[in-house]
Amino acid sequence: MRVLDRLLLLLTGLLAAYQIAVGIDGLTSVPIAAYTVAFGVLLVAGLLLLILGMEVLASPAVVIVSTVIPLSLSLGLVWERLPALRVAYAAFVLLGFVAVLVTRLIPIQNKGPVIVLAVVHGIAGLTITLLPVALALTGRAPLGFALVGLGGALIGAGGLLLSFLRAGRPLLSRESILKVLPGLLLLMTAAFVGGFHFG
Amino acid sequence: MTSVVRRIRTKLSLYWPLTKSLQTGLLLSTGLAGYMSARCPVTHWYDFLGLGLSLYLSIAGSTILNMWYDRDLDAVMNRTHHRPLADGRVSPGEAVRLGAVLSALGVALSLAMDPLYGLIVAAGLVTDVVVYTIWLKRRSAWSIVWGGIAGGMPILAGRTYGLGAIDGVGALLALAVLFWIPTHILTFAMRYHEDYRAARIPTFPSTYGFPRTRLAIALSSGVAALAIGLAGILIGIEWGFVRLLAVLSGGLLLLAVASVFKPAERLNFGLFKYASLYMLSAMVLLSI
C-alpha cells in the first residue's frame, strides 16, 4: 500500500474517532448509539485496511459489515429528523440487517441475496443522500447539513464500485478502484463530519 | 574528536536494538497514562520528566538484562539471531553492565522521587528479569502471567506516583495490561512458533495447541477491554472517549473472536498489530 493511501486511511480513522468522541455530543441516546456504530465501523474498517491491506476487502464479511454503516447512519438521521417514522424505520433497519445477514450466511443460488442487498442498501443510501439535502433546501436544517447528503452519495459510489467488482463486472479496473478508495473514504467521512458539525 | 563521536554513534546504534524501542515505548506510554489518569491538579514538568526518565531507564534496563540472559535463545531463533548480543557485536559483559547501570539508575531515581513509586518500579523490574525471564520463561508456558504482571507495573507505578497511594483503579489498569499481554505475546508466539520450538521455549501454542491459544487470546482480550473500559469510567473520562474506547475494544474483540472461528496467519498478525495500536489509543484516551 502506498504511503499516501496509508495517510488517507489514517486521516479517515482520526476523523471518524473525532466524530464518535466529540461530534455527536448532545444528541439523544438512539442517534448517539446509531452514529457511534456507523463511525465506529468506519474507524475500525480504516484501521484494518491500514493493518491488513486492501486484500481484506475480499472477505465475505465485508458485505455484512458494510451494510451496518448506511443502516445505522440512516437510522440516526431518521430518528433525529423524522420523529413520525422512528419506529417504522427502526423496524426496517432491524429486519433489513437480519435479511442481509441470513441471505449471506445461508448459501442461496437464486438472485434473492442480491435483491435483498440492493433493496436494503438502496433505501438506506437514498435516505442518507436525500434527507439531509431536502432538509437543507427547505430551510429545516442549515445549508451545511447537505454535506451529509454528499457523504451519502460518496458512500453509495464506493459501495457500487466494490459491489460490481465483487460481482465480476467492475465499472473500473480493480487497481483503479483500490487507488481511489482511500481518498473516497476520507472525502466521505469528511463530508459526514462537516455536515453534522454545520448542521 | 570525530572518531570519538563516531564511536559513540556506533555504540548507540548497537545499544538501541537492545532496548526494544517499540515495546519500551508502549510500556512507557502506559506509565505516563497512569500518571495522567490521576488527574493531578498541578503537574510540574520536572515531575513528568522524572517519571518518564525513571520509567524509561528501568524498562530499557530490564529489557537489556532480559536480552543478555536470553542471548543463547536469540542466537538459535531466526527472528532474533541478528540481534547485537546474539551475533556477538555486543559482548555479554558489556550488555549486562549496561542493563544493570540503566536499571539501577531508573530504580534509584524513582525511589528518590517517591519511595512507594520506586518500590513498584523495582518490583516490576525484579518480576520481569528474575521471576519471568530467569526463573520461569524456560520452564512453563504460564510464565506469561508473570510477564503480564511485570508489564502492568509501569501503569500502576505512574498512577501511584500521581495519587501518592495505590488505589483500585490503579490495580484495575494493571489488570488490563496483564490481560492485554497474552494478546500481544501469544499472537507473536503463534507467528514464530517454529522459532520458539527451535529454542525449546515452552509457549501456549506448543503446550496447548493453536485452537486453545486463540481461545485464550479472545478471553484475555475481552477481560482487558472490560478492565480498561471500567477503569476509564471510574477515572471519569468524557463519555465521548468512553464511546471511542468501546468502539476500539469492539474492534479488538472482533479480531480476537474472528481468529478463533476463522484462523489465519494474516488475521493473527493483524490482531497483534491492532492490539498494540489499541493499547496506545487507550492510553491516550485515559490521559486526556
Boltz contact constraints between the chains, C-beta under 6 A:
constraints:
  - contact:
      token1: [A, 17]
      token2: [B, 244]
      max_distance: 6.0
  - contact:
      token1: [A, 20]
      token2: [B, 243]
      max_distance: 6.0
  - contact:
      token1: [A, 20]
      token2: [B, 244]
      max_distance: 6.0
  - contact:
      token1: [A, 20]
      token2: [B, 247]
      max_distance: 6.0
  - contact:
      token1: [A, 21]
      token2: [B, 240]
      max_distance: 6.0
  - contact:
      token1: [A, 21]
      token2: [B, 241]
      max_distance: 6.0
  - contact:
      token1: [A, 21]
      token2: [B, 244]
      max_distance: 6.0
  - contact:
      token1: [A, 22]
      token2: [B, 240]
      max_distance: 6.0
  - contact:
      token1: [A, 25]
      token2: [B, 240]
      max_distance: 6.0
  - contact:
      token1: [A, 36]
      token2: [B, 243]
      max_distance: 6.0
  - contact:
      token1: [A, 40]
      token2: [B, 247]
      max_distance: 6.0
  - contact:
      token1: [A, 43]
      token2: [B, 247]
      max_distance: 6.0
  - contact:
      token1: [A, 44]
      token2: [B, 251]
      max_distance: 6.0
  - contact:
      token1: [A, 51]
      token2: [B, 270]
      max_distance: 6.0
  - contact:
      token1: [A, 51]
      token2: [B, 273]
      max_distance: 6.0
  - contact:
      token1: [A, 51]
      token2: [B, 274]
      max_distance: 6.0
  - contact:
      token1: [A, 52]
      token2: [B, 270]
      max_distance: 6.0
